[in-house]
Amino acid sequence: MAGTYYPPVGFHFKVDVNGKGNGGTDLRFQEVSGLSAEITIEELQVGGINAFSYKLPVKAKYPNLILKRGMLTDSNLIKWFKDAIENFIFDPTLIYIYLLNEDHQTISTWEFTQAYPIKWAISDFKAQENSLVVETIEIAYQFFQRK
């Protein structure tokens, strides 16, 4: 009998923002979301056929990539964001998300093309809670491919 297959865990991953991070801590995230794609459709009504409409594929649609991590006080990634939001200077780059196995080897890679930051948010400060400050970086991109 062949070995039993177990799906990979979702907590062992690595993010690489091509040339924008300043080392290990700048590219460590606690959460990555937005890894999805869908086909948009156009409905076409044909005269004389009232029972249904034709659904035709139009194009692929990708949501924004969202990265969350504990706030850093010195970050090249945030400098990249500040250039975009404060100076309206955009420097699109490649972003890679790597899913890793227990030996830290890459299982799967997602490559995001022409990525640039569009939103940056800091979690609320609450005196009643004992929690870390989390920054959320939202990134737009043209498309992604699973390598």
N, CA, C and O atoms as a GROMACS GRO file, in nm:
protein
  588
    1MET      N    1   0.085  -0.118   0.000
    1MET     CA    2   0.000   0.000   0.000
    1MET      C    3   0.089   0.125   0.000
    1MET      O    4   0.187   0.132   0.074
    2ALA      N    5   0.055   0.220  -0.082
    2ALA     CA    6   0.132   0.344  -0.093
    2ALA      C    7   0.116   0.427   0.034
    2ALA      O    8   0.021   0.408   0.109
    3GLY      N    9   0.210   0.519   0.056
    3GLY     CA   10   0.206   0.606   0.173
    3GLY      C   11   0.081   0.692   0.173
    3GLY      O   12   0.025   0.724   0.068
    4THR      N   13   0.040   0.730   0.290
    4THR     CA   14  -0.079   0.812   0.304
    4THR      C   15  -0.044   0.957   0.275
    4THR      O   16   0.056   1.009   0.323
    5TYR      N   17  -0.127   1.021   0.195
    5TYR     CA   18  -0.106   1.162   0.161
    5TYR      C   19  -0.176   1.250   0.263
    5TYR      O   20  -0.293   1.227   0.297
    6TYR      N   21  -0.106   1.350   0.312
    6TYR     CA   22  -0.165   1.450   0.400
    6TYR      C   23  -0.153   1.586   0.331
    6TYR      O   24  -0.045   1.621   0.284
    7PRO      N   25  -0.261   1.661   0.324
    7PRO     CA   26  -0.252   1.795   0.264
    7PRO      C   27  -0.154   1.882   0.342
    7PRO      O   28  -0.134   1.862   0.462
    8PRO      N   29  -0.091   1.977   0.275
    8PRO     CA   30   0.007   2.062   0.344
    8PRO      C   31  -0.060   2.152   0.448
    8PRO      O   32  -0.179   2.182   0.439
    9VAL      N   33   0.019   2.194   0.545
    9VAL     CA   34  -0.032   2.285   0.647
    9VAL      C   35  -0.030   2.428   0.592
    9VAL      O   36   0.052   2.461   0.506
   10GLY      N   37  -0.120   2.510   0.641
   10GLY     CA   38  -0.131   2.647   0.591
   10GLY      C   39  -0.055   2.749   0.674
   10GLY      O   40  -0.065   2.869   0.647
   11PHE      N   41   0.020   2.705   0.773
   11PHE     CA   42   0.089   2.800   0.859
   11PHE      C   43   0.238   2.810   0.831
   11PHE      O   44   0.308   2.888   0.896
   12HIS      N   45   0.289   2.731   0.738
   12HIS     CA   46   0.433   2.732   0.709
   12HIS      C   47   0.454   2.786   0.568
   12HIS      O   48   0.450   2.712   0.470
   13PHE      N   49   0.475   2.918   0.560
   13PHE     CA   50   0.488   2.982   0.431
   13PHE      C   51   0.591   3.095   0.440
   13PHE      O   52   0.635   3.133   0.548
   14LYS      N   53   0.627   3.145   0.323
   14LYS     CA   54   0.726   3.253   0.313
   14LYS      C   55   0.680   3.350   0.206
   14LYS      O   56   0.624   3.308   0.104
   15VAL      N   57   0.704   3.480   0.228
   15VAL     CA   58   0.668   3.583   0.132
   15VAL      C   59   0.798   3.651   0.086
   15VAL      O   60   0.886   3.680   0.167
   16ASP      N   61   0.808   3.675  -0.044
   16ASP     CA   62   0.923   3.746  -0.099
   16ASP      C   63   0.872   3.858  -0.189
   16ASP      O   64   0.818   3.833  -0.297
   17VAL      N   65   0.890   3.982  -0.143
   17VAL     CA   66   0.854   4.098  -0.224
   17VAL      C   67   0.983   4.141  -0.292
   17VAL      O   68   1.069   4.206  -0.232
   18ASN      N   69   0.996   4.104  -0.416
   18ASN     CA   70   1.119   4.113  -0.493
   18ASN      C   71   1.192   4.248  -0.476
   18ASN      O   72   1.153   4.348  -0.536
   19GLY      N   73   1.296   4.246  -0.395
   19GLY     CA   74   1.380   4.365  -0.379
   19GLY      C   75   1.326   4.473  -0.287
   19GLY      O   76   1.388   4.578  -0.275
   20LYS      N   77   1.213   4.451  -0.223
   20LYS     CA   78   1.153   4.557  -0.141
   20LYS      C   79   1.175   4.537   0.008
   20LYS      O   80   1.169   4.635   0.084
   21GLY      N   81   1.199   4.418   0.053
   21GLY     CA   82   1.220   4.394   0.196
   21GLY      C   83   1.364   4.414   0.235
   21GLY      O   84   1.454   4.406   0.151
   22ASN      N   85   1.388   4.440   0.364
   22ASN     CA   86   1.526   4.460   0.409
   22ASN      C   87   1.572   4.344   0.495
   22ASN      O   88   1.635   4.364   0.599
   23GLY      N   89   1.541   4.224   0.454
   23GLY     CA   90   1.588   4.107   0.528
   23GLY      C   91   1.475   4.023   0.582
   23GLY      O   92   1.359   4.039   0.543
   24GLY      N   93   1.510   3.932   0.672
   24GLY     CA   94   1.416   3.832   0.723
   24GLY      C   95   1.291   3.886   0.788
   24GLY      O   96   1.181   3.847   0.749
   25THR      N   97   1.304   3.975   0.887
   25THR     CA   98   1.185   4.020   0.960
   25THR      C   99   1.092   4.104   0.874
   25THR      O  100   0.972   4.104   0.897
   26ASP      N  101   1.146   4.175   0.777
   26ASP     CA  102   1.062   4.260   0.693
   26ASP      C  103   0.966   4.179   0.606
   26ASP      O  104   0.864   4.231   0.560
   27LEU      N  105   0.998   4.053   0.583
   27LEU     CA  106   0.916   3.970   0.495
   27LEU      C  107   0.848   3.855   0.569
   27LEU      O  108   0.806   3.758   0.506
   28ARG      N  109   0.837   3.865   0.700
   28ARG     CA  110   0.767   3.763   0.778
   28ARG      C  111   0.626   3.811   0.806
   28ARG      O  112   0.605   3.919   0.861
   29PHE      N  113   0.530   3.730   0.767
   29PHE     CA  114   0.390   3.766   0.782
   29PHE      C  115   0.317   3.659   0.860
   29PHE      O  116   0.353   3.542   0.854
   30GLN      N  117   0.215   3.699   0.931
   30GLN     CA  118   0.134   3.604   1.006
   30GLN      C  119   0.015   3.557   0.924
   30GLN      O  120  -0.047   3.455   0.956
   31GLU      N  121  -0.018   3.631   0.819
   31GLU     CA  122  -0.135   3.593   0.739
   31GLU      C  123  -0.120   3.645   0.596
   31GLU      O  124  -0.076   3.757   0.574
   32VAL      N  125  -0.159   3.561   0.501
   32VAL     CA  126  -0.166   3.598   0.360
   32VAL      C  127  -0.305   3.558   0.312
   32VAL      O  128  -0.347   3.444   0.332
   33SER      N  129  -0.376   3.652   0.250
   33SER     CA  130  -0.507   3.618   0.195
   33SER      C  131  -0.523   3.682   0.058
   33SER      O  132  -0.448   3.773   0.022
   34GLY      N  133  -0.620   3.635  -0.015
   34GLY     CA  134  -0.645   3.685  -0.150
   34GLY      C  135  -0.592   3.593  -0.259
   34GLY      O  136  -0.582   3.634  -0.374
   35LEU      N  137  -0.558   3.470  -0.222
   35LEU     CA  138  -0.509   3.374  -0.322
   35LEU      C  139  -0.629   3.307  -0.390
   35LEU      O  140  -0.661   3.191  -0.363
   36SER      N  141  -0.692   3.381  -0.478
   36SER     CA  142  -0.805   3.324  -0.551
   36SER      C  143  -0.818   3.392  -0.686
   36SER      O  144  -0.764   3.500  -0.708
   37ALA      N  145  -0.888   3.327  -0.775
   37ALA     CA  146  -0.914   3.380  -0.909
   37ALA      C  147  -1.049   3.330  -0.954
   37ALA      O  148  -1.093   3.222  -0.913
   38GLU      N  149  -1.114   3.407  -1.035
   38GLU     CA  150  -1.243   3.363  -1.090
   38GLU      C  151  -1.260   3.418  -1.230
   38GLU      O  152  -1.195   3.516  -1.268
   39ILE      N  153  -1.346   3.357  -1.304
   39ILE     CA  154  -1.379   3.401  -1.439
   39ILE      C  155  -1.506   3.483  -1.432
   39ILE      O  156  -1.608   3.437  -1.380
   40THR      N  157  -1.501   3.604  -1.485
   40THR     CA  158  -1.624   3.683  -1.494
   40THR      C  159  -1.699   3.638  -1.619
   40THR      O  160  -1.640   3.596  -1.718
   41ILE      N  161  -1.828   3.649  -1.612
   41ILE     CA  162  -1.911   3.604  -1.724
   41ILE      C  163  -2.003   3.715  -1.771
   41ILE      O  164  -2.034   3.809  -1.697
   42GLU      N  165  -2.045   3.702  -1.893
   42GLU     CA  166  -2.144   3.793  -1.950
   42GLU      C  167  -2.265   3.708  -1.987
   42GLU      O  168  -2.253   3.606  -2.056
   43GLU      N  169  -2.381   3.751  -1.942
   43GLU     CA  170  -2.503   3.677  -1.978
   43GLU      C  171  -2.560   3.735  -2.106
   43GLU      O  172  -2.575   3.856  -2.121
   44LEU      N  173  -2.593   3.645  -2.199
   44LEU     CA  174  -2.644   3.685  -2.329
   44LEU      C  175  -2.785   3.629  -2.345
   44LEU      O  176  -2.806   3.508  -2.344
   45GLN      N  177  -2.879   3.719  -2.361
   45GLN     CA  178  -3.018   3.679  -2.385
   45GLN      C  179  -3.037   3.665  -2.536
   45GLN      O  180  -3.002   3.754  -2.613
   46VAL      N  181  -3.093   3.554  -2.576
   46VAL     CA  182  -3.118   3.530  -2.717
   46VAL      C  183  -3.268   3.540  -2.741
   46VAL      O  184  -3.348   3.480  -2.669
   47GLY      N  185  -3.304   3.617  -2.842
   47GLY     CA  186  -3.445   3.637  -2.873
   47GLY      C  187  -3.518   3.506  -2.899
   47GLY      O  188  -3.468   3.420  -2.971
   48GLY      N  189  -3.634   3.492  -2.841
   48GLY     CA  190  -3.715   3.374  -2.860
   48GLY      C  191  -3.686   3.262  -2.761
   48GLY      O  192  -3.765   3.168  -2.751
   49ILE      N  193  -3.575   3.269  -2.687
   49ILE     CA  194  -3.544   3.167  -2.587
   49ILE      C  195  -3.555   3.232  -2.449
   49ILE      O  196  -3.468   3.308  -2.408
   50ASN      N  197  -3.663   3.200  -2.379
   50ASN     CA  198  -3.686   3.261  -2.249
   50ASN      C  199  -3.652   3.168  -2.133
   50ASN      O  200  -3.655   3.209  -2.017
   51ALA      N  201  -3.619   3.044  -2.163
   51ALA     CA  202  -3.594   2.946  -2.058
   51ALA      C  203  -3.457   2.964  -1.992
   51ALA      O  204  -3.438   2.923  -1.878
   52PHE      N  205  -3.363   3.023  -2.063
   52PHE     CA  206  -3.228   3.040  -2.009
   52PHE      C  207  -3.157   3.151  -2.084
   52PHE      O  208  -3.206   3.201  -2.186
   53SER      N  209  -3.041   3.188  -2.034
   53SER     CA  210  -2.953   3.280  -2.105
   53SER      C  211  -2.816   3.213  -2.116
   53SER      O  212  -2.778   3.132  -2.032
   54TYR      N  213  -2.744   3.248  -2.221
   54TYR     CA  214  -2.610   3.195  -2.238
   54TYR      C  215  -2.515   3.268  -2.145
   54TYR      O  216  -2.521   3.391  -2.133
   55LYS      N  217  -2.426   3.194  -2.081
   55LYS     CA  218  -2.324   3.253  -1.995
   55LYS      C  219  -2.190   3.235  -2.064
   55LYS      O  220  -2.143   3.123  -2.083
   56LEU      N  221  -2.130   3.348  -2.101
   56LEU     CA  222  -2.006   3.345  -2.177
   56LEU      C  223  -1.889   3.395  -2.092
   56LEU      O  224  -1.902   3.496  -2.024
   57PRO      N  225  -1.776   3.325  -2.094
   57PRO     CA  226  -1.660   3.372  -2.018
   57PRO      C  227  -1.604   3.500  -2.078
   57PRO      O  228  -1.596   3.515  -2.200
   58VAL      N  229  -1.565   3.594  -1.991
   58VAL     CA  230  -1.514   3.723  -2.038
   58VAL      C  231  -1.366   3.737  -2.004
   58VAL      O  232  -1.283   3.752  -2.094
   59LYS      N  233  -1.331   3.733  -1.875
   59LYS     CA  234  -1.192   3.750  -1.835
   59LYS      C  235  -1.173   3.698  -1.694
   59LYS      O  236  -1.269   3.673  -1.621
   60ALA      N  237  -1.046   3.682  -1.657
   60ALA     CA  238  -1.014   3.641  -1.520
   60ALA      C  239  -1.018   3.764  -1.429
   60ALA      O  240  -0.989   3.876  -1.472
   61LYS      N  241  -1.054   3.741  -1.304
   61LYS     CA  242  -1.063   3.848  -1.204
   61LYS      C  243  -0.988   3.802  -1.080
   61LYS      O  244  -1.006   3.689  -1.034
   62TYR      N  245  -0.904   3.890  -1.025
   62TYR     CA  246  -0.821   3.857  -0.909
   62TYR      C  247  -0.846   3.958  -0.798
   62TYR      O  248  -0.845   4.078  -0.822
   63PRO      N  249  -0.868   3.910  -0.675
   63PRO     CA  250  -0.882   4.004  -0.564
   63PRO      C  251  -0.744   4.056  -0.522
   63PRO      O  252  -0.642   4.003  -0.565
   64ASN      N  253  -0.742   4.160  -0.440
   64ASN     CA  254  -0.615   4.212  -0.390
   64ASN      C  255  -0.550   4.114  -0.296
   64ASN      O  256  -0.617   4.036  -0.228
   65LEU      N  257  -0.418   4.117  -0.292
   65LEU     CA  258  -0.339   4.035  -0.200
   65LEU      C  259  -0.331   4.111  -0.068
   65LEU      O  260  -0.301   4.230  -0.067
   66ILE      N  261  -0.356   4.043   0.043
   66ILE     CA  262  -0.353   4.106   0.174
   66ILE      C  263  -0.252   4.035   0.262
   66ILE      O  264  -0.260   3.914   0.282
   67LEU      N  265  -0.157   4.113   0.314
   67LEU     CA  266  -0.052   4.061   0.400
   67LEU      C  267  -0.065   4.124   0.538
   67LEU      O  268  -0.083   4.246   0.549
   68LYS      N  269  -0.056   4.042   0.643
   68LYS     CA  270  -0.066   4.092   0.780
   68LYS      C  271   0.055   4.046   0.860
   68LYS      O  272   0.103   3.934   0.844
   69ARG      N  273   0.103   4.137   0.946
   69ARG     CA  274   0.218   4.105   1.031
   69ARG      C  275   0.220   4.200   1.150
   69ARG      O  276   0.150   4.301   1.153
   70GLY      N  277   0.302   4.166   1.248
   70GLY     CA  278   0.328   4.258   1.358
   70GLY      C  279   0.398   4.381   1.304
   70GLY      O  280   0.485   4.370   1.218
   71MET      N  281   0.361   4.498   1.356
   71MET     CA  282   0.417   4.623   1.305
   71MET      C  283   0.568   4.631   1.326
   71MET      O  284   0.619   4.597   1.433
   72LEU      N  285   0.638   4.676   1.222
   72LEU     CA  286   0.781   4.701   1.231
   72LEU      C  287   0.806   4.851   1.233
   72LEU      O  288   0.734   4.927   1.167
   73THR      N  289   0.906   4.894   1.308
   73THR     CA  290   0.937   5.037   1.313
   73THR      C  291   1.031   5.080   1.201
   73THR      O  292   1.036   5.198   1.167
   74ASP      N  293   1.106   4.986   1.144
   74ASP     CA  294   1.196   5.016   1.033
   74ASP      C  295   1.174   4.912   0.926
   74ASP      O  296   1.207   4.794   0.944
   75SER      N  297   1.116   4.954   0.812
   75SER     CA  298   1.078   4.858   0.711
   75SER      C  299   1.090   4.918   0.572
   75SER      O  300   1.032   5.023   0.544
   76ASN      N  301   1.167   4.853   0.485
   76ASN     CA  302   1.173   4.896   0.345
   76ASN      C  303   1.040   4.874   0.274
   76ASN      O  304   1.006   4.948   0.182
   77LEU      N  305   0.967   4.775   0.318
   77LEU     CA  306   0.836   4.748   0.258
   77LEU      C  307   0.742   4.866   0.283
   77LEU      O  308   0.666   4.905   0.193
   78ILE      N  309   0.745   4.923   0.402
   78ILE     CA  310   0.661   5.038   0.432
   78ILE      C  311   0.711   5.162   0.357
   78ILE      O  312   0.631   5.248   0.320
   79LYS      N  313   0.841   5.173   0.336
   79LYS     CA  314   0.894   5.283   0.254
   79LYS      C  315   0.839   5.273   0.112
   79LYS      O  316   0.809   5.375   0.050
   80TRP      N  317   0.827   5.150   0.060
   80TRP     CA  318   0.768   5.127  -0.072
   80TRP      C  319   0.624   5.176  -0.073
   80TRP      O  320   0.580   5.240  -0.168
   81PHE      N  321   0.550   5.145   0.034
   81PHE     CA  322   0.412   5.191   0.044
   81PHE      C  323   0.406   5.344   0.052
   81PHE      O  324   0.326   5.407  -0.017
   82LYS      N  325   0.490   5.403   0.136
   82LYS     CA  326   0.488   5.548   0.154
   82LYS      C  327   0.520   5.620   0.023
   82LYS      O  328   0.460   5.725  -0.004
   83ASP      N  329   0.611   5.567  -0.057
   83ASP     CA  330   0.638   5.627  -0.188
   83ASP      C  331   0.512   5.628  -0.273
   83ASP      O  332   0.485   5.726  -0.344
   84ALA      N  333   0.435   5.521  -0.267
   84ALA     CA  334   0.313   5.514  -0.347
   84ALA      C  335   0.206   5.610  -0.295
   84ALA      O  336   0.147   5.684  -0.374
   85ILE      N  337   0.180   5.609  -0.165
   85ILE     CA  338   0.068   5.686  -0.111
   85ILE      C  339   0.101   5.834  -0.093
   85ILE      O  340   0.017   5.920  -0.119
   86GLU      N  341   0.223   5.865  -0.048
   86GLU     CA  342   0.258   6.004  -0.019
   86GLU      C  343   0.314   6.078  -0.140
   86GLU      O  344   0.288   6.197  -0.158
   87ASN      N  345   0.389   6.009  -0.223
   87ASN     CA  346   0.454   6.074  -0.338
   87ASN      C  347   0.394   6.033  -0.471
   87ASN      O  348   0.433   6.085  -0.576
   88PHE      N  349   0.299   5.940  -0.469
   88PHE     CA  350   0.235   5.886  -0.589
   88PHE      C  351   0.340   5.832  -0.687
   88PHE      O  352   0.328   5.848  -0.809
   89ILE      N  353   0.442   5.768  -0.630
   89ILE     CA  354   0.546   5.702  -0.709
   89ILE      C  355   0.525   5.551  -0.695
   89ILE      O  356   0.541   5.495  -0.586
   90PHE      N  357   0.491   5.487  -0.804
   90PHE     CA  358   0.462   5.344  -0.802
   90PHE      C  359   0.578   5.268  -0.865
   90PHE      O  360   0.628   5.305  -0.971
   91ASP      N  361   0.619   5.163  -0.798
   91ASP     CA  362   0.729   5.079  -0.845
   91ASP      C  363   0.682   4.934  -0.842
   91ASP      O  364   0.715   4.859  -0.750
   92PRO      N  365   0.603   4.892  -0.944
   92PRO     CA  366   0.551   4.755  -0.946
   92PRO      C  367   0.663   4.652  -0.944
   92PRO      O  368   0.770   4.672  -1.001
   93THR      N  369   0.637   4.542  -0.876
   93THR     CA  370   0.738   4.437  -0.863
   93THR      C  371   0.671   4.300  -0.863
   93THR      O  372   0.548   4.290  -0.865
   94LEU      N  373   0.751   4.197  -0.860
   94LEU     CA  374   0.701   4.061  -0.845
   94LEU      C  375   0.692   4.027  -0.697
   94LEU      O  376   0.778   4.067  -0.619
   95ILE      N  377   0.589   3.954  -0.660
   95ILE     CA  378   0.578   3.901  -0.524
   95ILE      C  379   0.563   3.751  -0.536
   95ILE      O  380   0.488   3.701  -0.620
   96TYR      N  381   0.635   3.680  -0.450
   96TYR     CA  382   0.628   3.534  -0.447
   96TYR      C  383   0.577   3.490  -0.311
   96TYR      O  384   0.622   3.539  -0.208
   97ILE      N  385   0.483   3.397  -0.312
   97ILE     CA  386   0.436   3.331  -0.191
   97ILE      C  387   0.478   3.185  -0.203
   97ILE      O  388   0.445   3.118  -0.301
   98TYR      N  389   0.551   3.138  -0.103
   98TYR     CA  390   0.599   3.000  -0.104
   98TYR      C  391   0.530   2.923   0.008
   98TYR      O  392   0.533   2.966   0.124
   99LEU      N  393   0.470   2.811  -0.025
   99LEU     CA  394   0.418   2.718   0.076
   99LEU      C  395   0.528   2.616   0.102
   99LEU      O  396   0.582   2.556   0.009
  100LEU      N  397   0.562   2.597   0.230
  100LEU     CA  398   0.676   2.514   0.267
  100LEU      C  399   0.633   2.387   0.338
  100LEU      O  400   0.526   2.381   0.398
  101ASN      N  401   0.717   2.284   0.330
  101ASN     CA  402   0.692   2.160   0.404
  101ASN      C  403   0.767   2.163   0.536
  101ASN      O  404   0.826   2.265   0.572
  102GLU      N  405   0.766   2.051   0.609
  102GLU     CA  406   0.829   2.046   0.741
  102GLU      C  407   0.982   2.060   0.734
  102GLU      O  408   1.046   2.091   0.834
  103ASP      N  409   1.039   2.036   0.616
  103ASP     CA  410   1.184   2.053   0.599
  103ASP      C  411   1.219   2.189   0.540
  103ASP      O  412   1.332   2.211   0.497
  104HIS      N  413   1.123   2.280   0.539
  104HIS     CA  414   1.139   2.417   0.487
  104HIS      C  415   1.164   2.418   0.336
  104HIS      O  416   1.220   2.515   0.284
  105GLN      N  417   1.125   2.313   0.267
  105GLN     CA  418   1.137   2.306   0.122
  105GLN      C  419   1.007   2.356   0.059
  105GLN      O  420   0.899   2.336   0.115
  106THR      N  421   1.018   2.419  -0.056
  106THR     CA  422   0.901   2.474  -0.125
  106THR      C  423   0.815   2.362  -0.182
  106THR      O  424   0.863   2.276  -0.256
  107ILE      N  425   0.687   2.365  -0.147
  107ILE     CA  426   0.589   2.271  -0.203
  107ILE      C  427   0.523   2.333  -0.325
  107ILE      O  428   0.505   2.268  -0.428
  108SER      N  429   0.487   2.461  -0.312
  108SER     CA  430   0.418   2.531  -0.419
  108SER      C  431   0.455   2.679  -0.413
  108SER      O  432   0.483   2.733  -0.306
  109THR      N  433   0.454   2.744  -0.530
  109THR     CA  434   0.489   2.886  -0.539
  109THR      C  435   0.381   2.959  -0.618
  109THR      O  436   0.331   2.909  -0.719
  110TRP      N  437   0.346   3.078  -0.570
  110TRP     CA  438   0.255   3.166  -0.642
  110TRP      C  439   0.332   3.293  -0.677
  110TRP      O  440   0.394   3.353  -0.589
  111GLU      N  441   0.327   3.334  -0.804
  111GLU     CA  442   0.398   3.453  -0.851
  111GLU      C  443   0.296   3.559  -0.889
  111GLU      O  444   0.211   3.536  -0.976
  112PHE      N  445   0.304   3.675  -0.825
  112PHE     CA  446   0.213   3.787  -0.850
  112PHE      C  447   0.287   3.890  -0.935
  112PHE      O  448   0.394   3.937  -0.897
  113THR      N  449   0.229   3.925  -1.049
  113THR     CA  450   0.295   4.010  -1.148
  113THR      C  451   0.247   4.155  -1.137
  113THR      O  452   0.128   4.181  -1.118
  114GLN      N  453   0.342   4.248  -1.149
  114GLN     CA  454   0.315   4.392  -1.146
  114GLN      C  455   0.240   4.433  -1.019
  114GLN      O  456   0.137   4.501  -1.026
  115ALA      N  457   0.291   4.391  -0.905
  115ALA     CA  458   0.227   4.419  -0.776
  115ALA      C  459   0.273   4.554  -0.721
  115ALA      O  460   0.389   4.591  -0.732
  116TYR      N  461   0.178   4.626  -0.661
  116TYR     CA  462   0.209   4.753  -0.597
  116TYR      C  463   0.112   4.776  -0.481
  116TYR      O  464  -0.002   4.730  -0.487
  117PRO      N  465   0.156   4.847  -0.377
  117PRO     CA  466   0.072   4.865  -0.258
  117PRO      C  467  -0.038   4.969  -0.283
  117PRO      O  468  -0.016   5.069  -0.351
  118ILE      N  469  -0.157   4.941  -0.228
  118ILE     CA  470  -0.268   5.036  -0.242
  118ILE      C  471  -0.332   5.074  -0.109
  118ILE      O  472  -0.407   5.171  -0.102
  119LYS      N  473  -0.302   4.998  -0.002
  119LYS     CA  474  -0.361   5.030   0.127
  119LYS      C  475  -0.271   4.978   0.238
  119LYS      O  476  -0.213   4.870   0.227
  120TRP      N  477  -0.262   5.055   0.345
  120TRP     CA  478  -0.185   5.017   0.462
  120TRP      C  479  -0.266   5.056   0.583
  120TRP      O  480  -0.313   5.169   0.592
  121ALA      N  481  -0.283   4.964   0.677
  121ALA     CA  482  -0.365   4.991   0.795
  121ALA      C  483  -0.297   4.933   0.918
  121ALA      O  484  -0.229   4.831   0.911
  122ILE      N  485  -0.317   5.001   1.031
  122ILE     CA  486  -0.266   4.956   1.160
  122ILE      C  487  -0.386   4.917   1.245
  122ILE      O  488  -0.490   4.984   1.242
  123SER      N  489  -0.373   4.808   1.322
  123SER     CA  490  -0.483   4.764   1.408
  123SER      C  491  -0.512   4.870   1.514
  123SER      O  492  -0.428   4.956   1.542
  124ASP      N  493  -0.630   4.863   1.572
  124ASP     CA  494  -0.673   4.958   1.675
  124ASP      C  495  -0.588   4.941   1.800
  124ASP      O  496  -0.542   4.832   1.832
  125PHE      N  497  -0.569   5.052   1.870
  125PHE     CA  498  -0.502   5.050   2.000
  125PHE      C  499  -0.610   5.041   2.107
  125PHE      O  500  -0.702   5.123   2.109
  126LYS      N  501  -0.600   4.942   2.195
  126LYS     CA  502  -0.702   4.921   2.298
  126LYS      C  503  -0.633   4.895   2.431
  126LYS      O  504  -0.561   4.797   2.447
  127ALA      N  505  -0.656   4.983   2.526
  127ALA     CA  506  -0.593   4.970   2.657
  127ALA      C  507  -0.645   4.848   2.733
  127ALA      O  508  -0.577   4.798   2.823
  128GLN      N  509  -0.763   4.799   2.700
  128GLN     CA  510  -0.822   4.685   2.771
  128GLN      C  511  -0.768   4.551   2.722
  128GLN      O  512  -0.792   4.449   2.787
  129GLU      N  513  -0.698   4.550   2.610
  129GLU     CA  514  -0.651   4.424   2.552
  129GLU      C  515  -0.498   4.415   2.557
  129GLU      O  516  -0.428   4.516   2.550
  130ASN      N  517  -0.450   4.295   2.568
  130ASN     CA  518  -0.308   4.268   2.566
  130ASN      C  519  -0.275   4.206   2.430
  130ASN      O  520  -0.258   4.085   2.420
  131SER      N  521  -0.266   4.290   2.326
  131SER     CA  522  -0.245   4.237   2.192
  131SER      C  523  -0.135   4.315   2.120
  131SER      O  524  -0.102   4.428   2.157
  132LEU      N  525  -0.079   4.252   2.018
  132LEU     CA  526   0.024   4.316   1.936
  132LEU      C  527  -0.039   4.412   1.836
  132LEU      O  528  -0.156   4.398   1.799
  133VAL      N  529   0.039   4.510   1.794
  133VAL     CA  530  -0.004   4.599   1.688
  133VAL      C  531   0.022   4.528   1.555
  133VAL      O  532   0.134   4.486   1.527
  134VAL      N  533  -0.082   4.514   1.476
  134VAL     CA  534  -0.073   4.442   1.349
  134VAL      C  535  -0.091   4.541   1.235
  134VAL      O  536  -0.184   4.622   1.236
  135GLU      N  537   0.000   4.534   1.136
  135GLU     CA  538  -0.018   4.616   1.018
  135GLU      C  539  -0.065   4.528   0.903
  135GLU      O  540  -0.021   4.415   0.886
  136THR      N  541  -0.156   4.584   0.824
  136THR     CA  542  -0.213   4.515   0.710
  136THR      C  543  -0.173   4.590   0.584
  136THR      O  544  -0.193   4.711   0.574
  137ILE      N  545  -0.116   4.519   0.490
  137ILE     CA  546  -0.073   4.578   0.363
  137ILE      C  547  -0.156   4.514   0.252
  137ILE      O  548  -0.155   4.392   0.236
  138GLU      N  549  -0.226   4.597   0.177
  138GLU     CA  550  -0.308   4.548   0.066
  138GLU      C  551  -0.238   4.582  -0.064
  138GLU      O  552  -0.192   4.695  -0.085
  139ILE      N  553  -0.230   4.484  -0.152
  139ILE     CA  554  -0.151   4.497  -0.274
  139ILE      C  555  -0.236   4.459  -0.395
  139ILE      O  556  -0.299   4.354  -0.399
  140ALA      N  557  -0.236   4.548  -0.494
  140ALA     CA  558  -0.301   4.520  -0.622
  140ALA      C  559  -0.196   4.459  -0.715
  140ALA      O  560  -0.076   4.482  -0.699
  141TYR      N  561  -0.242   4.383  -0.812
  141TYR     CA  562  -0.151   4.319  -0.908
  141TYR      C  563  -0.229   4.286  -1.033
  141TYR      O  564  -0.352   4.290  -1.032
  142GLN      N  565  -0.159   4.254  -1.141
  142GLN     CA  566  -0.225   4.223  -1.267
  142GLN      C  567  -0.285   4.082  -1.268
  142GLN      O  568  -0.402   4.063  -1.300
  143PHE      N  569  -0.203   3.984  -1.231
  143PHE     CA  570  -0.250   3.844  -1.227
  143PHE      C  571  -0.148   3.764  -1.148
  143PHE      O  572  -0.039   3.813  -1.119
  144PHE      N  573  -0.184   3.641  -1.112
  144PHE     CA  574  -0.087   3.552  -1.048
  144PHE      C  575  -0.089   3.417  -1.118
  144PHE      O  576  -0.187   3.379  -1.182
  145GLN      N  577   0.022   3.346  -1.103
  145GLN     CA  578   0.034   3.212  -1.157
  145GLN      C  579   0.086   3.120  -1.048
  145GLN      O  580   0.171   3.159  -0.967
  146ARG      N  581   0.035   3.000  -1.045
  146ARG     CA  582   0.089   2.899  -0.956
  146ARG      C  583   0.198   2.825  -1.032
  146ARG      O  584   0.173   2.767  -1.138
  147LYS      N  585   0.317   2.828  -0.979
  147LYS     CA  586   0.433   2.770  -1.048
  147LYS      C  587   0.450   2.625  -1.010
  147LYS      O  588   0.542   2.559  -1.059
   0.00000   0.00000   0.00000
